[in-house]
Amino acid sequence: MIQSLLDYQKTDAKLRDIEKKLSGSEERKKAMTAKKYLEGVEENVNKLDARASELMAAYEKTEQEQAKLKEQEVEISDALGSLEDEKEATFLIKKAEELISKIKSLTAKANKISEEIQAVLKEYQTIKNTTKAAQVQYNENAKKYNELKESVKGEKEAVEKELETLKSKVDGTLMERYMTKRSNKIYPVLYEVRGNVCGACNMELSMAEMNKLKNGEVVDCDQCGRMLYLKK
């Protein structure tokens, strides 16, 4: 039964090589990078939309405040032209100076908001350009990746067919253990014990584990997780 699993693993290595060729290809990496960027574009644009709305509201509010202050400034200026009372004139002049100071402050605030709005617009344009480039990159590399998959399709199907045949010769429980570990990126899954240590990571095995191995059982290494057997 162990030999059947070893035969399966030997053929499985061919499938894994094909899988590594596909998953490690530059075409797939570039396509996935572009796809990941494109998937995040909508979220980024929504954030920019929200920020743009906030800035526009703040800018309009600042302009409205400026307009009110300027109206008050004109009223004070008109009033000063007809005043003869020096004390009241001094009060209005001080009031006018305060208004001018507030207007300057609001003007500076409006200018800053305007700069932020321009920055948001610039970011919009950057996203637009980058999205276009990412779309081109995805389309080109997805096509190349599909061509690569097509080129190994026949070989992959032949190996998978062979694996199905070999699978029927392996104990179901052992096969399930093997497939679970393989899906967890453990490979090679099945290793021979050397003396009393794991052949993969050199973890020393207990006496109880060695007895199981001598009885023809397959044990799991506590350190690397691989399935271990003892060659008779």
ABEGO torsion letter per residue (X at the ends): XAAAAAAAAAAAAAAAAAAAAAAABAAAAAAAAAAAAAAAAAAAAAAAAAAAAAAAAAAAAAAAAAAAAAAAAAAAAAAAAABABAAAAAAAAAAAAAAAAAAAAAAAAAAAAAAAAAAAAAAAAAAAAAAAAAAAAAAAAAAAAAAAAAAAAAAAAAAAAAAAAAAAABBAAAAAAAAAAAAAGBOBABBBBBEABBAAAGBBBBAAAAAAAAAGBBBBBAAAGBBBBBBX
